[in-house]
Amino acid sequence: MDIRSKVIEIIADQAIIETSDVSDESTLEGLGIDSLGLVESIFAIEEAFDIQVPFNANQPNESSFDLSSVATIVQGIEKLIQEQS
């Protein structure tokens, strides 16, 4: 399974929707994922890809990790995976 598909699967699970309802342009907020769901999504992503996402749940707006859309999340994960290999 590729990175994008896995991220969409994780996000869809958090939003309790079908993966087909998640697009690259989707935002977490637009999918109904609240701050707790966001944190759970980050943990699931870290576990799935064995990476450390630079995200502080106490200061989500100060994160260097772009969570603005599914596409930017996938790009960020790809970058983290490259940096760790």
TIKE-358125 format. One record per atom (N, C-alpha, C): x, y, z; residue in three letters. Coordinates in steps of 0.2 Angstrom, whole numbers, plus 5000, padded with zeros to 4 digits. Example, Ala and Ser with C-alpha at 12.3 -4.5 7.8 and 13.67 -1.06 7.14 Angstrom:
2
506649725039ALA;506249785039ALA;506649845039ALA;506449895035SER;506849955036SER;506450005039SER;
//
This chain:
85
500449945000MET;500050005000MET;500450065000MET;500350114996ASP;500750174995ASP;500550225001ASP;500950275002ILE;500950325007ILE;500250355007ILE;500050385001ARG;499450415001ARG;498850375003ARG;498850315000SER;498250275002SER;498250255009SER;498750245012LYS;498750235020LYS;498550295024LYS;498750355022VAL;498550415025VAL;497850425024VAL;497550415018ILE;496850425017ILE;496450375021ILE;496750315022GLU;496350265026GLU;496350285033GLU;496950305036ILE;496950335043ILE;496450385044ILE;496450435040ILE;496050495040ILE;495250475040ILE;495150435035ALA;494450405034ALA;494250375041ALA;494650335044ASP;494450295050ASP;494350345055ASP;494750405056GLN;494650455061GLN;493950485060GLN;493850505054ALA;493250545052ALA;492550495052ALA;492750435052ILE;492150385051ILE;491750395045ILE;492150395039ILE;491850395033ILE;492250345028ILE;491950345022GLU;492350295017GLU;492950335014GLU;493450295013THR;494050315010THR;493850355003THR;493350335000SER;493150364993SER;492950444995SER;492750455001ASP;492550525002ASP;493150575004ASP;493750545004VAL;494350585006VAL;494750594999VAL;494850664998SER;495250684992SER;495850714994SER;496350734989ASP;496950764991ASP;496750834994ASP;496250864991GLU;496050934993GLU;495650935000GLU;495450875003SER;495150875009SER;495550905015SER;495150945019THR;495450965025THR;495250925031THR;495650915036LEU;495450875042LEU;494750905045LEU;494750975045GLU;494251005048GLU;493550995044GLU;493650995037GLY;493150985033GLY;492850915033GLY;493250875035LEU;493050805036LEU;492750785043LEU;492750845047GLY;492450835054GLY;492950805059GLY;493550815058ILE;494050785063ILE;494250845067ILE;494050835074ASP;494250885079ASP;494950885081ASP;495150925086SER;495850925089SER;496050855091SER;495550815095LEU;495750755098LEU;495850705092LEU;495450705087GLY;495450665081GLY;496150675077GLY;496350745077LEU;496950765074LEU;497550725077LEU;497550735084VAL;498050705088VAL;498150625087VAL;497550595087GLU;497450525086GLU;497750505078GLU;497550545074SER;497750535067SER;498550545066SER;498850595070ILE;499550595070ILE;499850535073ILE;499650515078PHE;499950455082PHE;499850395077PHE;499250385074ALA;499150325069ALA;499650335063ALA;499750395061ILE;500250405055ILE;500950385057ILE;501150415063GLU;501850395066GLU;501950325067GLU;501450285069GLU;501450215070GLU;501550175063GLU;501050195059ALA;501050165052ALA;501750175048ALA;502050225049PHE;502650245045PHE;503250245049PHE;503250225055ASP;503850225060ASP;504250295059ASP;503850345059ILE;504150415059ILE;503950455065ILE;504250515066GLN;504150565071GLN;503850625068GLN;503250645069VAL;502950705066VAL;503050755070VAL;503350815068PRO;503550875072PRO;502850915073PRO;502450885078PHE;501850915080PHE;501750915088PHE;501550975090ASN;501450985097ASN;500750995098ASN;500350945101ALA;499650955102ALA;499451015106ALA;499851035111ASN;499751095115ASN;499751165111ASN;500151155105GLN;500251215101GLN;500151195093GLN;499551175092PRO;499551145085PRO;499651195079PRO;499551265081ASN;499651315075ASN;500351325074ASN;500751305079GLU;501551325078GLU;501951265075GLU;501551215073SER;501851155070SER;502251175063SER;502751145062SER;503151155056SER;502851105051SER;502451065053PHE;502151005049PHE;501451035046PHE;501451035039ASP;500851065036ASP;500251015036ASP;499751035040LEU;499150995041LEU;498551025037LEU;498651065032SER;498151105029SER;497651065024SER;497951005022SER;497550965017SER;497850895017SER;497450845014VAL;497750775014VAL;498350775010VAL;498450815004ALA;498950815000ALA;499650845004ALA;499550895008THR;500150925011THR;500350875017THR;499850835020ILE;500050785025ILE;500450735021ILE;500250705016VAL;500650655012VAL;501350685010VAL;501350745008GLN;502050775006GLN;502450775012GLN;502250795018GLY;502550805024GLY;502850735026GLY;502450685025ILE;502650615027ILE;503150585023ILE;503050595016GLU;503550575011GLU;504250605013GLU;504250675015LYS;504850705017LYS;505150675023LYS;504750665028LEU;505050635034LEU;505350565033LEU;505050525029ILE;505250465027ILE;505950465024ILE;506050515019GLN;506650525015GLN;507150545020GLN;507050585025GLU;507550615029GLU;507750565034GLU;507350515036GLN;507550465041GLN;507850405037GLN;507850395031SER;508250335028SER;508950355026SER;
//
